[in-house]
Amino acid sequence: MHPSRPIIVAGAGVGGLTAALALARHGLPVEVYERRTAEEIRTAPGSGLTLWSNASTPLGWLGLGERLLDAAERVVEIRNFDSRGRVRFTMRTHPYIWPDALPSLSIGRMDLAAILLAACAERGVPVHHGRRVTGYRQSGDGVEVLLDGGTATGGALIGADGVRSSVLTQLRGEVPGIYLGRTTYRGVCAGTAGLVPEVPLLFHDEQTRIGGGVYPIGGDRAAWTLSWKAPAGEREQPGREHEHAVRLARVLPAVLRDRVARTPAEAIIRTDIWYHEWHEDWGDGVVTLLGDAAHAMPNDLGQGACQAVEDAVVLADALAAGDLSGPAGVAAALRAYERRRYERVRWVRQQSVQVATAAEPRSALARWLMGKLTRLYLALAEKKMWQQMQQPPELTTHPTRVGS
Ligand SMILES: Cc1cc2nc3c(=O)[nH]c(=O)nc-3n(C[C@H](O)[C@H](O)[C@H](O)COP(=O)(O)OP(=O)(O)OC[C@H]3O[C@@H](n4cnc5c(N)ncnc54)[C@H](O)[C@@H]3O)c2cc1C
């Protein structure tokens, strides 16, 4: 591809930055346009993220293994408790990672963004902050990307601009989101006392249906989440969020409750959970989508960002193997990428939707029975499910071996 027509990536989230890095490692010219300023990103409230082995491993292929292992906490098991701290079930996840794969990791979102941005800078990938992509025009020799305040010309456009993607909207028209009926508070708090190393702890109060989780993310810090049912867009009065989060956390054990209380109000973020209907319409000509822009899913299995990472390395692999001398070849390579991803993403999304929307019985007896059945199901099905979930993507150009 001619350097004067770089591949343009809309969005510097996990998916966009990973794609940029993967493309640059194949020697392809790439530029990223991100609507947020560097300052907005730096000062955003912190939260955590689990990168399952299927995502940490390809990031390792991009040369980030050691940095990730230094910054993050491994995940070997998940423990699920009721609100009185009694174990509901435990899932060992580490035995099911693939040979030569990196471990699953819990990491601060800011730490991951910093690692990806530093790697892009080292590779000479321009990341333009404070530049919103508003649309695009395809032409005979590429694509003109419309920005608020200008345009950029590229050989391809990758819409990695999240669940409310402008690129998706132009491709398919207004895509209505599906609201899961659930909202979250998230935060990061110093100190890991009372936590189990390498084990996220999850809680659920059956009466109020308030859930929560707390897990170490490296650097003697822990990330926590609270989730509960609420109408979309509902918000506390400004300045009352911290008090609200503390009130919700009262039904959950001290290991989580105390952290919520200790987290400064300005470090707490509220997010409603939205996702998209499944569709296999990710691209047109030299334009394609990846990550949440293509397939936003419920967060219950912690796979949204992981699938964005998988998309990114498969996209770069498909483009590197393509004939990029003209738009027809670029378009063919993008369609090949999309076909390689559909089956895998559909399956992961389906698992996430199933977990997120499983109806909870009303009576205590039925809930007790369901708990038993869940444990039985997990005992029988967990091995296969976790193995399949944590399978790293297959690439045609053999990646560098993963640094341990
Ligand atoms: C509570 C919660 C917990 C989660 N936990 C996990 C987890 O543990 N593991 C996991 O894998 N996933 C998790 N997810 C899902 C994960 O956060 C998303 O799937 C992931 O962030 C998607 O990455 P992305 O790069 O596609 O999009 P995003 O992370 O949304 O990034 C999109 C980027 O594009 C920018 N942008 C948007 N519009 C424009 C525009 N028009 N022009 C330019 N830039 C634009 C945005 O500012 C942003 O930087 C969780 C989600 C939630 C809500």
Ligand as a Chemical Component Dictionary entry (heavy atoms), coordinates in Angstrom:
data_LIG
# 
_chem_comp.id                   LIG 
_chem_comp.type                 NON-POLYMER 
_chem_comp.pdbx_formal_charge   0 
_chem_comp.three_letter_code    LIG 
# 
loop_
_chem_comp_atom.comp_id 
_chem_comp_atom.atom_id 
_chem_comp_atom.alt_atom_id 
_chem_comp_atom.type_symbol 
_chem_comp_atom.charge 
_chem_comp_atom.model_Cartn_x 
_chem_comp_atom.model_Cartn_y 
_chem_comp_atom.model_Cartn_z 
_chem_comp_atom.pdbx_ordinal 
LIG C1  C1  C 0 -18.571 -2.754 33.048 1  
LIG C2  C2  C 0 -17.802 -3.330 31.903 2  
LIG C3  C3  C 0 -16.832 -4.301 32.149 3  
LIG C4  C4  C 0 -16.128 -4.875 31.084 4  
LIG N1  N1  N 0 -15.168 -5.815 31.351 5  
LIG C5  C5  C 0 -14.481 -6.379 30.327 6  
LIG C6  C6  C 0 -13.454 -7.343 30.582 7  
LIG O1  O1  O 0 -13.143 -7.673 31.731 8  
LIG N2  N2  N 0 -12.800 -7.898 29.524 9  
LIG C7  C7  C 0 -13.120 -7.553 28.230 10 
LIG O2  O2  O 0 -12.504 -8.089 27.307 11 
LIG N3  N3  N 0 -14.090 -6.631 27.969 12 
LIG C8  C8  C 0 -14.764 -6.036 28.970 13 
LIG N4  N4  N 0 -15.709 -5.095 28.707 14 
LIG C9  C9  C 0 -16.012 -4.731 27.303 15 
LIG C10 C10 C 0 -14.946 -3.782 26.763 16 
LIG O3  O3  O 0 -14.850 -2.633 27.564 17 
LIG C11 C11 C 0 -15.288 -3.379 25.331 18 
LIG O4  O4  O 0 -15.727 -4.474 24.595 19 
LIG C12 C12 C 0 -14.028 -2.811 24.676 20 
LIG O5  O5  O 0 -13.641 -1.628 25.333 21 
LIG C13 C13 C 0 -14.267 -2.559 23.196 22 
LIG O6  O6  O 0 -13.082 -2.026 22.639 23 
LIG P1  P1  P 0 -13.154 -1.134 21.327 24 
LIG O7  O7  O 0 -11.746 -0.707 21.062 25 
LIG O8  O8  O 0 -13.906 -1.846 20.270 26 
LIG O9  O9  O 0 -14.074 0.103  21.714 27 
LIG P2  P2  P 0 -13.858 1.224  22.834 28 
LIG O10 O10 O 0 -13.062 0.709  23.961 29 
LIG O11 O11 O 0 -15.205 1.777  23.105 30 
LIG O12 O12 O 0 -12.975 2.311  22.082 31 
LIG C14 C14 C 0 -13.521 3.138  21.090 32 
LIG C15 C15 C 0 -12.656 4.370  20.966 33 
LIG O13 O13 O 0 -13.124 5.153  19.884 34 
LIG C16 C16 C 0 -13.254 6.502  20.290 35 
LIG N5  N5  N 0 -14.291 7.077  19.432 36 
LIG C17 C17 C 0 -15.627 6.923  19.544 37 
LIG N6  N6  N 0 -16.253 7.563  18.546 38 
LIG C18 C18 C 0 -15.290 8.131  17.784 39 
LIG C19 C19 C 0 -15.308 8.892  16.589 40 
LIG N7  N7  N 0 -16.447 9.198  15.978 41 
LIG N8  N8  N 0 -14.120 9.304  16.073 42 
LIG C20 C20 C 0 -12.945 8.987  16.669 43 
LIG N9  N9  N 0 -12.876 8.274  17.815 44 
LIG C21 C21 C 0 -14.031 7.825  18.341 45 
LIG C22 C22 C 0 -13.584 6.452  21.758 46 
LIG O14 O14 O 0 -13.267 7.635  22.424 47 
LIG C23 C23 C 0 -12.724 5.260  22.201 48 
LIG O15 O15 O 0 -11.426 5.660  22.551 49 
LIG C24 C24 C 0 -16.414 -4.476 29.758 50 
LIG C25 C25 C 0 -17.368 -3.488 29.506 51 
LIG C26 C26 C 0 -18.046 -2.914 30.565 52 
LIG C27 C27 C 0 -19.057 -1.847 30.263 53 
# 
loop_
_chem_comp_bond.comp_id 
_chem_comp_bond.atom_id_1 
_chem_comp_bond.atom_id_2 
_chem_comp_bond.value_order 
_chem_comp_bond.pdbx_ordinal 
LIG C1  C2  SING 1  
LIG C2  C3  SING 2  
LIG C2  C26 DOUB 3  
LIG C3  C4  DOUB 4  
LIG C4  N1  SING 5  
LIG C4  C24 SING 6  
LIG N1  C5  DOUB 7  
LIG C5  C6  SING 8  
LIG C5  C8  SING 9  
LIG C6  O1  DOUB 10 
LIG C6  N2  SING 11 
LIG N2  C7  SING 12 
LIG C7  O2  DOUB 13 
LIG C7  N3  SING 14 
LIG N3  C8  DOUB 15 
LIG C8  N4  SING 16 
LIG N4  C9  SING 17 
LIG N4  C24 SING 18 
LIG C9  C10 SING 19 
LIG C10 O3  SING 20 
LIG C10 C11 SING 21 
LIG C11 O4  SING 22 
LIG C11 C12 SING 23 
LIG C12 O5  SING 24 
LIG C12 C13 SING 25 
LIG C13 O6  SING 26 
LIG O6  P1  SING 27 
LIG P1  O7  DOUB 28 
LIG P1  O8  SING 29 
LIG P1  O9  SING 30 
LIG O9  P2  SING 31 
LIG P2  O10 DOUB 32 
LIG P2  O11 SING 33 
LIG P2  O12 SING 34 
LIG O12 C14 SING 35 
LIG C14 C15 SING 36 
LIG C15 O13 SING 37 
LIG C15 C23 SING 38 
LIG O13 C16 SING 39 
LIG C16 N5  SING 40 
LIG C16 C22 SING 41 
LIG N5  C17 SING 42 
LIG N5  C21 SING 43 
LIG C17 N6  DOUB 44 
LIG N6  C18 SING 45 
LIG C18 C19 SING 46 
LIG C18 C21 DOUB 47 
LIG C19 N7  SING 48 
LIG C19 N8  DOUB 49 
LIG N8  C20 SING 50 
LIG C20 N9  DOUB 51 
LIG N9  C21 SING 52 
LIG C22 O14 SING 53 
LIG C22 C23 SING 54 
LIG C23 O15 SING 55 
LIG C24 C25 DOUB 56 
LIG C25 C26 SING 57 
LIG C26 C27 SING 58 
# 
